[in-house]
Structure formats: C-alpha cells, structure tokens
Amino acid sequence: MPLSEIQVPYTGPYSVEGNGKHKGNTPIALKRAMARLGFLPWEPDVWDNVFNKKLEASLDEWDKGKDGYAEGRWEKIRSAKTSSGNYALDGVAQKLIRDEFQDEQPRVPNLGPVFNGGKSVLMHDCTHATGGIELFPAFDDAFEEGTGVIAPENMEVYKASSSRPGDACYCLGASSIRYWIGHLRSAPVVGRKLQKGDLIGRVCENNIGGGPHVHVGVNVENLWGVNKQLDHHTNYTHGAGLIGTQLREFNLGL
C-alpha cells in the first residue's frame, strides 16, 4: 500500500532547469529516499535543498524514462520501499514534504461544515474540552439523531476510538489539522480516505449535553507546535474566539 496523498502531498514539479521549482524541502526528502534505496550515499549533514543534477541522476537511475520530479515519480516514490521493507520516504522525509505543502497553502484552510447545511468549522468556537483526550478542544453540532456527519476537508482516518455513547475516530486533514469525531453510530476504518463532503458516519442516539449531536475535537499542534491548542471554554458556553479567527491571527503573528 502506498503512502497516502495526505501523508505525502504533491509538491512538484521540480527540475534542474526550466519551469519546475528548484529549491525546497522536497529535494532534501528525495535525497533521503534515494540514499535509503542505495542510489545516493548517506550524507544528511551535507545535503542542501537544491534539486541538483546529482539528485536527478539518482532519480533517473531509480526510475528510468522520466525527468525531474512530477506526478509520475510522486506516485511511484510513495510506494517505494527499502530492502528491509520500510518506506523510502521515512518519517523525516514525509514531514519535510508536508511542511512544504502546508507553507504553500492559504493562511487559513478552506474548511467546510460537518453536516450538510451547517456552518464551516471556521465559524465555530470551542465550548469544551474532549473528555480524557488532551489538546482537542471541541464544539458540538448536528443536533439530530441520524444526521450525516461529513468531512470538512480532505482527510484520512488514522486511529480508531470510541465515545460514550457511540463510535469515534481520529482524522488527519489535508490542512494538517487533526480531528476527534465522536458519538457516531459507526466510524470508518483506519486508513479510510475521505474527500471534503464525504460521509463519515451518522449521529447516534445520545443525550450527552442535552441531546443527540456530533462531538468535533480540533487539534492544531501540527500547525502551532507541540502542546499548543485553540483557546476554548470548558463549560459548554460560547465566547471563545472563532476557530477561523484564531488560525488567521496566529498566522499573522497577532
């Protein structure tokens, strides 16, 4: 199974000359991958962020018949594994590529609602913590049993969970925001890829907080740093800053 598009988003095209990009995190990640595959020496202390002729030659040797780094090689490198069965793009390389992708995105991701007809995640404020799970302040929405809960952005289920009552899951969004989504009749399996607007599950019968709803915990550590979280209330009252406002202000350094 290849690494997903969320784990390794497309950041090309890259080329030594021409219209492709020439510098960035991706060349460093590719140098790591080529070295792990045996097409370059392992020299992390001297690698720079330039897509140079040496890197291109190693890519040409590994994947003949193509030039530079474009979608074809992006798709192939996501599946490439070393002789020991590990992905050529290790965790460090994957993060380098995600960081580059994120740096090129708008300051505030274009997040949709969590049910059809609802308001964007950006227009919610977090009214309480997620019980037993740190750093996932939350809002409740979709206040009717059976309501379809949908993905607010392209995302992937990366961990199973449960809620009281109902099922739950953790999702990683293309924005790098992580979500904990609870009180579902059933949650999608780990590894499930969801496009924006796809059905995640349906609100289960529950009376936590006064009636049926979906619980949406939002974690911004990938954006703001370890142990950082959105400002939020803890007693189910409104008044904390809107999620979109907080993201915008953080990115502007306010």
C-alpha positions as a printed NumPy array, in Angstrom:
array([[  0.   ,   0.   ,   0.   ],
       [  1.461,   3.402,  -0.925],
       [  1.776,   6.293,   1.471],
       [ -1.357,   8.409,   1.156],
       [ -1.659,  11.787,  -0.527],
       [ -2.157,  13.314,   2.905],
       [  0.995,  11.719,   4.308],
       [  2.967,  12.76 ,   1.214],
       [  1.18 ,  15.552,  -0.702],
       [  2.311,  16.564,  -4.172],
       [  4.75 ,  19.489,  -4.064],
       [  6.175,  19.355,  -7.593],
       [  7.056,  19.781, -10.289],
       [ 10.797,  20.045,  -9.633],
       [ 13.544,  20.22 , -12.246],
       [ 17.203,  21.18 , -12.559],
       [ 16.312,  23.709, -15.239],
       [ 13.125,  25.03 , -16.798],
       [  9.811,  25.924, -15.205],
       [  9.894,  23.486, -12.291],
       [ 10.801,  24.506,  -8.764],
       [ 14.495,  24.334,  -7.924],
       [ 14.679,  24.636,  -4.128],
       [ 12.585,  23.408,  -1.193],
       [ 12.066,  20.708,   1.391],
       [ 11.157,  18.108,  -1.215],
       [ 14.695,  17.778,  -2.667],
       [ 16.016,  17.021,   0.828],
       [ 13.307,  14.386,   1.293],
       [ 14.101,  12.858,  -2.091],
       [ 17.815,  12.737,  -1.283],
       [ 16.966,  10.839,   1.896],
       [ 14.795,   8.436,  -0.082],
       [ 17.389,   7.862,  -2.82 ],
       [ 20.076,   7.223,  -0.2  ],
       [ 17.837,   4.757,   1.641],
       [ 17.281,   2.974,  -1.683],
       [ 21.023,   2.878,  -2.413],
       [ 21.18 ,   5.395,  -5.264],
       [ 22.973,   8.107,  -3.264],
       [ 25.459,   7.996,  -0.379],
       [ 24.021,   8.738,   3.064],
       [ 25.166,  12.35 ,   3.642],
       [ 22.454,  14.172,   5.626],
       [ 24.966,  16.679,   7.014],
       [ 25.826,  17.996,   3.557],
       [ 22.503,  17.777,   1.709],
       [ 21.031,  21.147,   0.737],
       [ 17.556,  21.999,  -0.503],
       [ 18.523,  22.254,  -4.189],
       [ 17.117,  19.926,  -6.825],
       [ 20.511,  19.349,  -8.431],
       [ 21.982,  17.174, -11.176],
       [ 23.227,  14.579,  -8.687],
       [ 19.712,  14.086,  -7.316],
       [ 18.223,  13.998, -10.795],
       [ 20.768,  11.37 , -11.889],
       [ 19.84 ,   9.177,  -8.925],
       [ 16.144,   9.521,  -9.767],
       [ 16.886,   8.662, -13.408],
       [ 18.758,   5.542, -12.326],
       [ 15.971,   4.501,  -9.983],
       [ 13.077,   5.334, -12.339],
       [ 14.165,   5.295, -15.947],
       [ 12.311,   7.119, -18.694],
       [ 11.153,  10.168, -16.74 ],
       [ 12.663,  13.568, -15.971],
       [ 12.696,  15.692, -12.846],
       [ 10.102,  15.159, -10.158],
       [  6.491,  15.354, -11.324],
       [  3.285,  13.436, -10.627],
       [  4.52 ,  10.128, -12.067],
       [  7.528,   9.943,  -9.778],
       [  5.477,  11.319,  -6.886],
       [  3.084,   8.395,  -7.22 ],
       [  5.954,   5.902,  -7.501],
       [  8.073,   7.212,  -4.614],
       [  5.087,   6.92 ,  -2.251],
       [  5.199,   3.147,  -2.777],
       [  8.978,   2.705,  -2.85 ],
       [ 10.416,   0.56 ,  -0.059],
       [ 13.914,  -0.326,   1.075],
       [ 15.279,  -3.87 ,   1.108],
       [ 14.167,  -4.11 ,   4.745],
       [ 10.554,  -3.33 ,   3.783],
       [ 10.418,   0.225,   5.107],
       [  9.19 ,   3.157,   3.052],
       [ 11.974,   5.006,   1.244],
       [ 10.332,   8.229,   2.406],
       [ 10.855,   7.869,   6.145],
       [  9.051,   9.913,   8.776],
       [ 11.533,  12.776,   8.499],
       [ 11.124,  12.922,   4.721],
       [  7.339,  12.77 ,   4.955],
       [  7.265,  15.695,   7.396],
       [  9.598,  17.756,   5.206],
       [  7.206,  17.348,   2.286],
       [  4.09 ,  18.064,   4.369],
       [  5.724,  21.197,   5.778],
       [  6.49 ,  22.451,   2.279],
       [  2.959,  21.721,   1.137],
       [  1.499,  23.495,   4.162],
       [  3.706,  26.555,   3.656],
       [  2.243,  26.933,   0.168],
       [ -1.376,  26.78 ,   1.328],
       [ -3.576,  29.774,   2.151],
       [ -3.103,  31.201,   5.625],
       [ -6.448,  29.745,   6.711],
       [ -7.624,  26.415,   5.261],
       [-10.943,  26.335,   3.45 ],
       [-12.887,  24.149,   5.874],
       [-16.493,  23.208,   5.267],
       [-19.227,  22.144,   7.687],
       [-19.559,  18.775,   9.427],
       [-23.111,  18.258,   8.144],
       [-24.959,  19.421,   5.062],
       [-26.444,  22.839,   5.687],
       [-24.228,  23.542,   8.691],
       [-21.685,  26.3  ,   9.083],
       [-17.984,  25.968,   8.392],
       [-15.723,  24.615,  11.108],
       [-14.007,  28.027,  10.881],
       [-17.203,  29.691,  12.156],
       [-17.407,  27.608,  15.329],
       [-15.923,  28.376,  18.724],
       [-14.765,  25.591,  21.031],
       [-17.059,  25.34 ,  24.029],
       [-15.491,  22.471,  25.968],
       [-12.601,  20.033,  26.192],
       [-12.725,  16.49 ,  24.862],
       [-13.003,  14.354,  27.995],
       [ -9.938,  12.199,  28.562],
       [ -8.151,  13.484,  25.433],
       [ -5.866,  16.464,  25.833],
       [ -5.387,  19.208,  23.261],
       [ -8.608,  18.504,  21.312],
       [-10.934,  21.356,  22.386],
       [-14.334,  20.805,  20.845],
       [-17.653,  22.056,  19.599],
       [-20.919,  20.136,  19.246],
       [-23.003,  20.217,  16.067],
       [-25.591,  18.273,  14.006],
       [-28.157,  18.135,  16.806],
       [-30.388,  15.405,  15.46 ],
       [-30.029,  11.642,  15.64 ],
       [-29.197,  10.105,  12.274],
       [-27.752,  13.28 ,  10.769],
       [-24.962,  12.513,   8.312],
       [-21.58 ,  13.774,   9.529],
       [-19.364,  14.825,   6.62 ],
       [-15.669,  15.6  ,   6.172],
       [-14.93 ,  19.351,   6.434],
       [-11.823,  18.869,   4.23 ],
       [ -9.933,  16.05 ,   2.533],
       [ -8.871,  13.772,   5.363],
       [ -7.797,  10.296,   6.373],
       [ -8.809,   8.207,   9.375],
       [ -5.555,   7.488,  11.222],
       [ -6.722,   5.986,  14.515],
       [ -9.799,   4.225,  15.88 ],
       [-11.518,   5.39 ,  19.056],
       [-14.825,   5.202,  20.904],
       [-17.154,   7.568,  22.693],
       [-19.779,   7.357,  25.392],
       [-22.084,   6.59 ,  23.741],
       [-21.251,   5.614,  20.192],
       [-18.224,   5.138,  18.   ],
       [-15.463,   7.638,  17.212],
       [-12.316,   8.138,  15.154],
       [ -9.283,  10.365,  14.719],
       [ -8.784,  12.013,  11.31 ],
       [ -5.862,  13.917,   9.794],
       [ -6.908,  16.699,   7.443],
       [ -5.033,  17.93 ,   4.381],
       [ -4.545,  21.176,   6.345],
       [ -2.586,  19.145,   8.976],
       [ -5.386,  19.759,  11.499],
       [ -6.321,  16.623,  13.43 ],
       [ -9.892,  15.854,  14.467],
       [-11.563,  13.586,  17.013],
       [-15.115,  12.914,  15.872],
       [-17.428,  11.167,  18.319],
       [-20.991,   9.983,  19.005],
       [-21.331,   8.176,  15.679],
       [-23.385,   5.063,  15.013],
       [-20.241,   3.63 ,  13.447],
       [-16.917,   5.134,  12.431],
       [-14.943,   4.47 ,   9.232],
       [-11.996,   2.097,   9.391],
       [ -8.428,   3.255,   9.901],
       [ -6.85 ,   4.177,   6.583],
       [-10.126,   5.317,   5.012],
       [ -9.577,   8.356,   2.791],
       [-12.358,  10.919,   2.689],
       [-12.852,  13.765,   0.282],
       [-14.377,  17.005,   1.501],
       [-18.109,  16.401,   1.892],
       [-17.875,  12.603,   2.109],
       [-19.961,  10.856,   4.754],
       [-18.005,   9.958,   7.901],
       [-20.92 ,   8.475,   9.819],
       [-24.268,   9.3  ,  11.39 ],
       [-25.106,  10.807,  14.767],
       [-26.006,   8.063,  17.216],
       [-28.668,   8.168,  19.882],
       [-27.192,  10.111,  22.79 ],
       [-28.189,  12.55 ,  25.495],
       [-24.766,  13.849,  26.49 ],
       [-25.072,  17.603,  26.849],
       [-28.833,  17.571,  26.411],
       [-29.488,  15.637,  23.218],
       [-28.091,  13.973,  20.104],
       [-25.07 ,  15.639,  18.484],
       [-21.661,  15.015,  16.983],
       [-18.621,  15.971,  19.035],
       [-15.814,  17.559,  16.991],
       [-12.45 ,  17.9  ,  18.728],
       [ -9.879,  20.045,  16.904],
       [ -6.121,  19.69 ,  17.392],
       [ -3.759,  22.31 ,  15.893],
       [ -0.397,  21.022,  17.157],
       [  0.808,  20.281,  13.616],
       [  0.254,  23.96 ,  12.804],
       [  1.157,  25.725,  16.036],
       [  3.585,  23.373,  17.764],
       [  3.539,  20.625,  20.375],
       [  1.162,  21.217,  23.311],
       [ -0.397,  24.284,  21.665],
       [ -4.179,  24.379,  21.393],
       [ -7.078,  26.612,  20.457],
       [ -8.439,  28.936,  23.131],
       [-11.694,  27.457,  24.368],
       [-14.27 ,  27.428,  27.119],
       [-14.699,  24.354,  29.315],
       [-18.314,  24.658,  30.462],
       [-20.223,  24.361,  27.171],
       [-20.627,  28.121,  26.813],
       [-19.832,  30.271,  23.782],
       [-17.484,  33.225,  23.717],
       [-14.076,  31.827,  22.815],
       [-12.597,  33.079,  19.561],
       [-13.867,  31.522,  16.354],
       [-11.584,  28.794,  15.035],
       [-11.056,  30.686,  11.767],
       [-10.214,  33.902,  13.583],
       [ -7.71 ,  32.155,  15.829],
       [ -6.   ,  30.466,  12.875],
       [ -5.798,  33.743,  10.965],
       [ -4.458,  35.699,  13.93 ],
       [ -1.84 ,  33.057,  14.697],
       [ -0.614,  33.047,  11.1  ],
       [ -0.405,  36.83 ,  11.123],
       [  1.527,  36.782,  14.388],
       [ -1.166,  38.64 ,  16.315]])
